[in-house]
Amino acid sequence: MAGFSVNTNVGAMIALQNLNKTNNSLEMTQNRINTGLKVSSAKDNGAIFAIAQTMRAEVAGINGVKTALDNAVSAVDVALSAGSGIGDLLIEMKEKAVLAADSGLTTAQRTALDNDFQALKTQVTTIVSNAEFNGINMIKASGDDVVSIANSSGTNTITVAAQDLSLAGLSISANDLTTGTNASTAITAVDAALTTLNSSLGQLGTGAKALSVHSSFVGELKDSLERGVGNLVDADLAVESARLQSLQVKQQLGLQALSIANSAPQTLLGLFR
């Protein structure tokens, strides 16, 4: 028969130890439910937390890369849009030049056509000077190349070269329609300008596609890394919910066990009656 002691209640000590373990587990489970994380600090799992933090830093870097690529795409898109507008103006200029080359025109008629021709050239200059995004103008004389970082360490870049679509760059700044000969010269110049423009738009388009493709890749990479972080540190809330209910019952039973163990010494009083 086990002895009784008022100095050492082994049953109560064991019950208290078990209750403390249950309370610690319950606290951990409640924290996982509150944060949605099974590893919310290095205390939970130092190795996993370190890996997750490294991956989070990579995601943050990729966010910066994605922003840089999006800005680069926007700058090239502005240049492409401006180039398309310039192409429309060149087509109108060719029409004016062809009309002005007609030897049957009067001086007044040719002057009117030249006025329209010069106005179209002015519009080209206006488009070029306003084709700017975030301080970048890719189609002015000595325009700005677009250089975007391509990875989170900044060691790789994607460059889209600027294209000079100014009147001087297209070699039509000096053309006029004041005479039939000048009009014929202008036709040749505008045709050459259209060829140059189309080549420049092709290069800009290729660059824009490269930026867009890489931006999509970076977005997918970011999603993959975020899923990886989630797999490492996210809690399964269904599992944690079930565990919470189990631990709450266990806690109540532990309290009852401790209460019973604490009442055991009271039986000693019966020995003295």
Secondary structure, DSSP 8 states (H G I E B T S, - for coil): -----SS--HHHHHHHHHHHHHHHHHHHHHHHHHHSBS--STTT-HHHHHHHHHHHHHHHHHHHHHHHHHHHHHHHHHHHHHHHHHHHHHHHHHHHHHHHT-TT--HHHHHHHHHHHHHHHHHHHHHHHH--BTTB-SSSTT---EEEE-STTS--EEEE-----STTTTT-TT---SSHHHHHHHHHHHHHHHHHHHHHHHHHHHHHHHHHHHHHHHHHHHHHHHHHHHHHHB--HHHHHHHHHHHHHHHHHHHHHHHHHHHGGGGGGGGG-
